[in-house]
Amino acid sequence: MATKILLVDDEKDIVEFLQYNLEQERFEVITAYDGQEAIDKMVLNPDLVILDVLMPKMDGYEVCSKIRQMENHKTTPVIFLTAKSSETDEIHGLNLGADDFIQKPISPKKLIARVKSNLRKNDAISSSDSKIIEIGPLVIDREQYVVLLEGETLVFPKKEFEIISYLASNPGKVFDRDKILNDVWGTDIYVVERTIDVHIRKIREKLGKHGNLIETVKGVGYRFKNIE
């Protein structure tokens, strides 16, 4: 069965151009031309979403947020297409649960590489043997994307969830920022190192008094506290 991709952009020429290139790689492409149409077509269960940021009716950020609230699509990869280049815009999108950013004008070869990279990463996470991580006051369910802290459910955007589960599955092990970027985002995806620091800060805030479970190793990176 062909992998389904939902391609969303209000510029018809871009949609047709990218659709052609994706179909050459044997992907099945579902198209939408505004944010509301994108939400409506999520019922077709795409395996990955390519999403323009600036669109009528509903922008890409709002669409991404709504996708992450859908039970069947909490982990579906979302790639933003954007004319914006600021780090603030990128971090905002990642915090909403996006997986990747591609700047316009778009290189078809780069887009195909990013699509395949994100699909590979999602498959690897889904097939992981360790579905439940229990450590200290935390229970992390990697299959359901749920974190319980002393029995209370915490809500994490996708990348924050992947970072905390990644660190918690290797307690006591120090990871530098490059390693976290490569393992969580993938080697084909460019994300600046500061993105890691922003995500760690937000994770600690949500953990409250247990924020010190994630330790900073000065000049190196981060580790999850080894709890005996």
Residue, then its C-alpha position, 0 to 999 in steps of 0.5 A: m500500500a502506498t504511503k499517503i501524504l497530505l500536501v497543503d498549500d494555498e498556491k496551486d502551482i506549488v501544490e501541482f509541482l510538489q505533487y508531481n515530484l512526490e508521485q514520481e517517488r510513488f507516494e499517494v498525494i492528497t491535496a488541500y488548499d487551505g487550513q480547514e480543508a486540511i483538517d477535513k482531509m485528516v479523516l483519510n489518515p495520511d502518513l505524513v503532512i506537508l503544511d504551508v504556514l501562511m494560508p487562508k481560513m486557518d494558518g499552518y500553526e493552528v492546523c498543526s495544533k489541531i492535528r496533534q489533538m487528534e487521537n490517531h495523529k499525535t505522532t504523524p510527521v508534520i513538515f512545515l513549508t515556510a517563507k519565514s526564516s526566523e528562529t522564533d518562527e521555527i521554535h514556535g512550530l516545533n513547540l506545537g508538535a511539528d517535526d521539520f521546517i523547509q524554507k521556500p523556494i523548495s528544492p524537490k530533492k530536499l523535500i523528498a529527502r526530508v519526507k523519507s527521513n521523517l517517515r523512517k524516524n516515525d517508523a523507528i519510534s513506533s517499532s521501539d521495544s520499550k513502550i513504557i518507561e518507569i523512572g522515579p515519579l515518571v511513567i512515560d508511555r511511548e505508544q500513547y504519547v502520555v507522561l504521568l508525573e506522580g499519577e497526574t497527566l502532563v501534556f507535551p508537544k511531540k518534540e518535547f515528549e521525544i526528548i524526555s523519553y529519549l533521555a529517560s530511557n538512558p538514565g545517567k548517560v550524558f548526551d551532547r546537543d548534536k547527539i540529541l539533534n541527530d537522534v530526535w530530529g534526524t541527520d537530514i534535518y537542520v535544527v539549531e542547537r538552541t532549539i534543544d535548550v528551549h525544549i529542555r527549559k519547557i520540559r523542566e517547567k512542566l516537571g515543576k519541582h522534579g525539573n532537576l531530573i534533567e541535569t545540565v552537564k556544563g559544556v557538554g549537554y544533558r542527562f536524565k538523573n540516574i535514580e536507584 
